Amino acid sequence: MALILGKEYCKVDANGRFKFPIALKRQLETEDGRFVIRQSVYAECLELWTYASFREEVEKLQEKLNPYRREDRELLRKLTEGNIIELDSSDRLLIPAEQKSVVEGAKEVVLQSTGKFIELWARKAYDKMNSNTGDYALRAEALLGQSAADQ
């Protein structure tokens, strides 16, 4: 699985296409150039995965979820709901019609890596989300901090 780092701003054309940044492209393990794009269940953004990484994620979900339990099946359906997309000959990605509403009318999108996949935000939504951040130092200490005795 690829480790993806970086944040990039991209102009979007009237058809919902944007040039995929070379700095991110170089980091991705896309043996066949395919990506999966899905709507995030946590935020008002899209998630862009390499096909191989998404396949691994689905395999993990299938191991953990029981398809014969309604709640598990509904969750699996929602988490695997996405579209396969590919870079065109000009290194552009087209946002599928099913997901365009998330970035509707945006002239610019922000590609923000999460390490595992890339979040794709409309610029205004990203700026709003980024301005509403809490105190990350306190959250990091609470979730990740260890006392000297614990080490």
Residue, then its C-alpha position, 0 to 999 in steps of 0.5 A: m500500500a502506498l504512503i501518500l503525502g501532500k496537499e495540492y490545489c487544482k483548478v476544475d473545468a466546466n466538465g468536472r475535470f482537473k489535472f492530477p498533480i505530478a507530486l502526488k502521481r509520483q507517489l502512487e502505486t497504480e500498476d494499471g492507472r486505475f483509481v476508485i473514487r467514493q464519497s466520504v462517510y465522515a466529511e463533505c468530500l470525496e476519497l480517491w484511492t488507488y485501485a489496489s489500495f481500495r481492493e485491500e480495504v474491501e478485503k479487510l471489510q469482508e473479513k470483518l463484516n458478515p454479509y448475512r447480518r443486515e447492518d453489516r451488509e448495509l455498511l459494506r454496501k456504503l463503504t464500497e460504493g464508488n466508481i473506477i476512474e482513470l487518468d486521461s492522456s493529459d493526466r486529468l481526472l474526471i469526477p463522475a456524475e454520481q459524485k459531482s454534487v460534493v464539489e458542485g460549482a467549485k472552480e478549485v479543489v483541494l487534494q489532501s492526503t491522509g497517508k492512505f488515500i487522498e481527500l478531494w474537497a471543494r476549496k470553500a468546504y476545505d477552508k471552512m473545515n480547516s478553520n473549524t479545527g479543534d486543539y490538535a495538540l490536546r487531542a494528539e496528547a490524549l490519543l497518542g501520548q504516553s507517560a514515561a512509565d508506559q514506555 
